[in-house]
Amino acid sequence: MIKLSFRIQQYLFFCFCLLPIISYSQVSANKELPFYNLALTPPMGWNSWDCFGPTVTEQEVMANADYMAAHLKKYGWEYIVVDIRWYIENDKAHGYNEKDAVFNMDEYGRLLPAVNKFPSSAGGKGFKPLADYIHSKDLKFGIHLMRGIPKIAVERNTKILGSDATAKEIYNTERLCSWLGDMYTVDAAKKGAQEYYNSLFKLYASWGIDFIKIDDLSRPYHEKEIEMIRKAIDGCGRQIVLSTSPGETPIADVEHVQTHANMWRIIDDFWDNWAQLNEHFSLFEKWIPYMGSGHWPDGDMLPLGRIGIRAERGDNRMSLFTKDEQYTLMSLFAICRSPLMFGGNLPDNDEFTLNLITNEEVLSVLKESKNNRLLFDDGEKIAWAADDVNSSDKYVALFYTSDKKPIIEENAIWNSKLVMHKTGEQSVKVSVDISGAKKLFLAVTNGGDNNNWDHADWIEPKLTGKNGSINLTSIQWINANAGWGSVTLNKSVFGNKLIIDDKEYADGLGTHSNSVIEYDVPEGYDTFTALAGLDKECIKHTEGATVKFHVFTQYPTGAPPADSTLITLKFEQLGFKGVCQVRDLWDKKDIGEFTDQISLSVAKHGAKLLRIKNK
């Protein structure tokens, strides 16, 4: 059955309710704001987060700038962005140092680069020398900020430049960041609050900053601080692109964010797993009506190339996306016109990755298309379309998203009770007879709510039998997937130590619902044992962290889907009749001329990106 698109459902609902409204996309199209001119097409650049977390160094930033200038600039890539905590001297890889972090800050409560990480900033120069270097490459420079004022500024009661107020007079403790405790809220109602933000952006303007990503701003949505930030940028004397994070931004606030930011996140942190990539289809469908020149819904950084070097999630690796999944990612982001911020360490790019992000015909869809829309979606065969702005040609992206069916609990040989962070007991012991089994599947489901903060661990998983015992962590899994991040050996999915019920373990598997880890069972083993539970890093949160654990000896989701499928596109769906010429943009070649329709084989999790001309 063909499902109605989100836009059609929305239209029918409003008609039924007889609400005479005008869509936000129509409103924004009639209200051009000056800062829109800074991002007439979706911004393209590199961000340090996916590869270096909060520990990137000046030399690493410069190396990525050098690579971009040499290999990517001519294709439209131009931003080099330093992500979080560039002001901390002693941060750590795979997480944050929140125990004894050493901040660098001036007398006005404004954070400064850590000199040990950014030597050119010594002597109060800030990021200007690094910005000058990047500008010399004809590139643009950006930084990350956390919303608010540093807690240490309040502790020291620093002065506010341009005001007789002090830090203690402009902060409050309402709606603080739930995942990083560096900042207090700046209270817009207090004297000196606007002046504080003004002073920040005047400093950044003096450094030559071109792009600012501000975190803990859009989920939950901080309307008053966004307005102060917009006013401060507009008055700082420099043109600066504003990106808000994290996602999903509440769609109820779309008109406000459209008129204050150049780009805003529509999803939480995006890593290299299919479940999160697949989620983008419904999110882009929801947000595409509000996309427009100068204001872009943002699907987050691209977890491509070499990531995880010192990042928050996972270890040093090339992206775990298959090549077909990478084609899907780039095709979807291009036809939905999402900003492209590459997450991998650029100098480590292989030939495939470089070709993936420098295909001029694919990037033309990102830069020069309009009327971007979902064409059809039958649950596993999806088509998006767009119009070329320079001709009557159409772009079409075909996707085959079929995946394993949901986990069937009834087929498990063992199911846990519901394990919740709200109860005192956050783990269960597992001991299961697997006599005769050739396969072992360890599964985690979300407990029936959602998968927010469902960080789950399998501790000391072991097989025993006539051949003795063997740690499952010493055996290579066949397949492993997680609903967020990626399955991690001897670490939590967050990249930290495995801790359950306040006890630390060295041996285990860190994952996140919904998750399935598949193993072949060696001969001579008939029992599986483990401790399964919620990792400590999710216990502090007030939402989610509710899971069930399962053990299977057969595929938990039934038979896997076909490796490919045939997708048929009827040209009348594009408003075309008769003969059409079809070009494959990834292969950069004409497929041929077809009458009325075309049918193409698309790989599982793969994509075709086409340009179609009516003859």
N, C-alpha and C positions, 0 to 999 in steps of 0.2 A: 504494500500500500504506500502511495506517495504521501508524505506528510506535508502539511501546509507550513510554509516558512514562518519564522517568527514575525516578520513584517506583516504578512497576510493575516496571521492570527491577531496581531495587534490592531490592524485596520478593522477587521470584522468586529472585534470586541468593542471598539470605540463607536462604530456605526450602530451596533446593537444598543449601546447605552445612550445613543444620541448626544454624544459630547462633541460640540463643534470646536475642535482644537486644531491647531496647526502644528505639524511635527517640528521638533527642535532643529532638524536638518534644514527645513525651510527657513526657520528663524535665523539660524546662523549664516545661511547663504546670503541673507539680506543685511547682515551686520558685519562688515569687514572691520577688523580692529588692526591698529598699526603693527602690533607684534606678530600678526599672522604672516607678515612679509618675511620674517626670519626663517620660516619653514614652509615655503610654498609647496615643496614636495616632502615626503616623509624623510626625516633626518637619517643619515647613514653614518655609522662610526664604529668605534671599538670601545669596550668598557672592561676594566680590569677585574671585575668581581668574579666571574666564572672561573678564572684561572688563578688569581692571586688573593682572593678574599680581601681582608683588611690589611694585607702586608705588602702590597706592591711597592717597588722601589723606583727611584728616578731612572736608573739605568734600564729597568724593564719597560717603563713608560716610553723612554726614548727609542728603545729597540722596536717597539710596536709602531711608533710614529715613523721611524725610518722605513719599516716594511710597508706601511700604508702609503707613504709618499712614493715609494718605488714601484709598487705593484697594484694599488687599489685606487689611488686618487683620481686617475683619469676616468674611472667608472662611477664616480660620485661619492665615494667614501671619503669623509672629511673630518669627523670628530674623534678626538682622543680624550677619553673620560677616565679620571681617577676616581674610583669608587670609595667606599666607606672608610672612615677612621684614618685618614692620611695624617691626622694630628696626634696620633698615639705613638709614642716611642717604642713601646714594648708589647704590641699586640701579638696574637698568635695565629698560626695556621689552623684551618678547620674549626673555626669558631671565633669567639671573642675573649679577650682577657678583661674580665670585669672585676677581678680581685684587686689588682694593684696597678691599674692602667695609669701611665704617665701622660698627661695631657700637655699640649703646647698651646698657650693662649696669651693674648696681649692684655694690657691693663684695662681694656674696654670690653672684656668678655668675648673677644672674637678669636676663634680657633685659628692656629697657624700650623703650617706643615712641620712635621717632625724632622729635624735636621739630619738625624741619623739615617732616615729613609730618603730624604730629599736634600742632599748637601748644598745644592745651589740656593736654597732658601735661607742660608745662614746670614746673620747680620740684619735680620728684619726684612729681607727681600721678598719673603713669601713665595708665591708660585710664579712671580714675574719672570725670572730667568728661564724656567721650564716652559712657560707660555711663549716666551720669545723664541725659544728653540723650535717649538711646534709651529709657530707662525712662520718661521723662516722656511719651513717645509711647505708653505701654502696650505696648512691644515688649521683646524680650530681646536681649542682646548676647553675641556669641561671638568667639573668636580662634583662630588656628591656631598650633600649636607643632611644632617638630621634636623627635623623640625624642632624649633624651640631654642632655649638658651642653656648652655652647659651648667650642670649642677654645681660644678666647681666655681663657676662665675658667681653663682648665688652664694655659695659658701664663703667666697672671698669678698662678696658684696662689691663687685667691680663697678666703676663708673659706666654710664651710658653716654657715648659720644654724641654731642648735639642735644643733650638734655641734662637737667640737674637731677634727674632720677638715678637710682642705682639698681643693680640687678635684683636685689631683694624686693624692690618695689614694683617689678613688672612681671613676676612669674606667678604661676599657681600650679597646683598638683593634680589638676583635673585631666582626665583622659591621657595619661602618660603612655608612652610606648610600652607595649607588653613584651617585647622581645629584646630590647636593649635599653639599659637604664642610664644613659649618659645625660639626658636632657630633661628640663622642665618645660611645661607649656608657657608660651608668652601670652599674657592676658591682654587682648586687644583693647579692653576697656580702661587700662591703666596708663597713666602719663608716662611717657618714655618708651612704650612698647613699639610704636611705629618707628621711633628714632633708633631703636636697637636694630631693627631690620634694615633701616636706611644705612646705618653704619656698616653693616655686614656687606651690603651690595656695593657700597662705594669702595670698600677695601677690595672686593673681588674685581670690580671694574678697573681699579688701578693696577691689578695684576694682569689684566688682559683676558679675563674669563669670557668665554663665548657661550657656554652651555652649563646649566645647573640642574642636577637631579636632586630633588628633595624628598627624603624618605619619611615614613610615618606621617604622611600628609593626607593621603587620599583614601585610606581604609584603616580606621574610620575617617570620615571626611571632616577636615578642619577648615570650615568656611572662612572664619575670621582671620586665621593665620595665612590662608591662601590670599586673602585680599590684601593683607599687609605686605606679603611677599611681592605680589603683583605691583603694588604701588611703589615699593622700594626699588624693584627692577626698573620700572618706568622712569624713576627719578635719578638713577645712578649714573647716567651719562654714557652708558655703553649698551649696545644691543646684545641681549642674552636670551637664549632659548631656555624656556622653563619646562621641565619634565617632572611630573608628580608620581609618587610611588608610595606604598605598593598597591597591588590590586586585589580584588576587583573593586574599582571605584564604584560607589553606589550609583546606579543609573538614574535614580531620582535627582541626583545632583549634576546631571549632564549639562544643562544649560549654564550652570555656574562654572563648571570646569572648562567648558568650551570657551568661555569669555575671559578666562584668567590664565590658561596654560596652553602651551603648544602641543603637548602630548601627555597622556595620562594612562596609567596601567589598567588593564582589564583582566589581569590574572595575577595570582601570587607568583613567587619566584619560579621560573620555568627551567627545568633541568632535562637531561637527555633520557626521558622515558616516554614510551608511546602513549600512555594514559593521559599525560599532560598535553602532549601534542594533539591528541584526538579531542581534548576538551576545547581547543581553540576553535573548532568548527562552529560549535553552538555560541561561543562568546563573540566571534566575529559577526555571526548572523545577527546577534542582538545589538551590536554596537555599530554596524556598518551604516545605519541611517544617520549617525551623528558625526561621521568622518567628513572632513573637508579641508581645503587648502589652508594651512596654517594651524590646524587643530586636529590631532590624530589620536585615535584609540591605539594603545601600545600593547602589543602582544608579548613584551619583555624581550630580554637579550636572547641571542641565538646561541644555544649551547652546542656549538660546532667547533671543530678543530681540537686542539689540545686544551683540555680544561682540567680543573681539580688539582693543579700543581700545589697550591696552598689554599684552596678554596674551602668554603663552608661545607660543601657536600662532596663526599667521595674522595677517591685518590687520583693521583696523576694518571690521566688516560686520554686517549682520543675519544671523541664523542661516541657514546654507546648507540646512537641512532644508526640503523642500517643505511646504506646508500639510498634505498628507496624511500625511507623515512625522511632523509635529508632533502630529497627532491620534493616530497610532500610539504615539508616545512617551508622551503623557499617559494614554492609555487603558491601556497596558501597566503603567506605573508605578502607576496608580491601582488596577487589579485585582490587582496583585502587592504592593500596599501598601508601596512603597518610599518612604523619606523624599524630600521634594521640596525641593531647594535650587536656587533659580533663579540662573542664571549671568550673565544679561545685565544691562546698566545699566538699572535700572527706569525712570528718567525718560525714556528713549528708547523705551519700549514704544509700539507702534502699537496700533490698535484690535483687530486680530486677536489679537495676543499677549496683551493684557489680557483679552479674552474667553476665550482658551484656558485661562488659569490662574485664572479666577474663576467657572467654571461650577459652580454649587453642586451640581447633580445628579451631575456627574462626581466632584467632591470627596467626595461622600457615599459613593462606592464606596471611596475611600481610607480614610475615617474610620470607616465603619460597615458593614464586610463581614467575613465569616468563611468558613472552609472554602474558601479560595482555591485553585484547582486548574486544571491543564491538562485541558481536556475532550477535545480531539483535535488532532492535528498530522499532516497528510499530506505535509509538506515545503514546502508553499506556502500552504495554507489552514489556519489555526490558530484555535482557539477556547479561551479561558479562561473560567472560571465562578467565581462566588462567591455566598454566601448573604447576604441582607440580615439584619442583626442584629435589626431591629425588626419583621419580618414574615416570611411564608413566600415572599416574592418572591426571584427569582434575578437576579443580574447576569451578563451574558454579553458578552465582547469578542470580535469577529471580526476577523481580520487576514489580509490578502493580502500575503505577503512575497516573492512570486516575483521573482527577479532574473535578471540575465544569467548564463548558465552559466559554469563555470570557463574560464579562458583556454585555448584550444586551441593549443599551441605548434606543432603540425604545420602550422597554417594561416599561420604567420608567414613573411614573406619574409626575415627575419633573426632569428637567436637568438644571444645571447651565450653564452659559457662561464659556468660558475658563478663568481660574484664573491663573495669571502669576506673578512671582516675578519681572519681568521687567517693569510692569506697576505700577502706583501709587495706584490702587485699588486692594487690595489683599484679599477681602472678599465679600461674597454675603449674603443677607438676605433670609431666607427660610420660607415660609408659605404655607402649602399644605393641602388640604382637603383629609382626608383619611377615609371618612365615609364608614362604613361597612367592613373595613379592619380587618383581623385577624392577619396579619403579617405586619411588617415594616422592611425594609432593607435600611440601609444607606450605600451608596457606593461612593468610590472615584476611579477615573481612572486617568491614567497618562497624559492625554491631548494630546496623539498622538505622543509624542517624546520618552522619556524613563522615568524611575521613579527615576532618580537621584534627591536627596534632595526634594522629594515630601512629605514633612512633612505637614499634613493636620489636621485641628481641626474642630470638631463639638462643637460649644460653646452654652452653656445653652439650650441643646436640650430638648424640652418640648412637652407633649401631653395635649390638652385641650378639653373640651366637657361638657356635662351635669353634669358630676361628678366633675367638677372643673378642676384643672390642676395638673400635676405630672411631676417631673423632670425625664427624661429618665435615667439619671445617677443613680437614686435610684432603677431602675429595673434591674434585672440580665439579661444580654443578653443570647441568645440561642447559638449563635456562633459568633465568631469575628476573623477576620484574617487581616493581613497587609502584604504588599509586602516587608517590611523591619522592623525588630524589631517586636513588638506586640502591639495590641491596648491597650491603657493605660487610666485608669479612672482618671480624674481631673489633668492630667499631659500631656505634649507633649509626642510623641513617643520616644523622646530623654530622657525623665524623668525629664524635667524641667517644669517651670510654663507655663501655657497656655497664649500665648501673640499673639494677632492679631492686626495689624494696631497700634502697640505700646501701646495697652491697655491690661492689665493683667486681666485674668478671673480665678475664683476659680472652676467653674462648667463646665465640658465638657469632650470630648473624644479626645484623641490624637491618630492619626493613620498615615499611610503612604500608598500611592498608590502601587499596586492596592489593594483595601480594601473593604470588605463587613462586616457589623455588623448587625446581625439578632435579632429581638425582637418579642415576642408575644404582641399583642395590647390588653390591658385590656378593658373590657366592659365600655362603657360610654364616649369614647373619639373619636373625629372626626377630629382633626386638629393637625398637627405637625409643630412646629416652631423651628428655630435655627438660629445662625449665623455660616456660614461655611467659612473657609478661610485658607490661608497658615500661618503656625506658623512662628514667627519671627526668630527662629533659622535657617531657611533655606533661609531667604531673602538675607543674606550677600553673598551667593555663586553665582558664575557667570554662573553656569550650572543648568539645570533642573528646579525644583520648578515650574512646570506647570501642573495643575490638572483641572479636572471637578468633580463636586459633583452631586449625583443622589439620588432620593428617589423612592423606589419601594414598592409595596404592594403584589407582587408575586416574586417568586425566580428570581433574576436578571440574572441568568445564565442558566435557564432551569432546567430540572430534574437532580437531583444529580446522579452520576455514581453508578454502582452496588457495593455492599460491598465487592465482591470478583470476581475473574475471573479464568478461566482455562488457563494455559499457557503450551504449548506443546514444548518440546525440542527433536529434532531429533538427535540421537547420531552421525549420519554422519556429522553433523555440527561441531563435535569435532574431526573428523577423526576416529571415532570408528565404528565398524560393529557388528551386532548380539547382544549378550546378554551383558548387563552391570549391575554392582552392584551399587546401589545409596545409599549414606549416607547423612542424614540431619545433618549438622554441628551444628545448633542451638539446635536441640533436642538431639544431640549426640547419634543417633541411626540409624541403617541401615533400609532403607525403604523397600528394597527387590531387586530382580533381574527383569530386564525388557528387552524386545527385541525391538531393533530398535528405540524406543522412550519412553518418559515418559511424562505424563500430570499431572500437580499438580495445586491445587487450591491455589491462592495467594490472601491475603487480600488487600483491597484498601490501598495504601500507604505502603504496606508491602513488605516482601522479603522472599525468600527461598535461603539458601546458601548450596550448595551440593558438595560432593566429588564423582566422578564417576570413576569406574574402569572397563575397558574392560576385560571381562572374557576370 
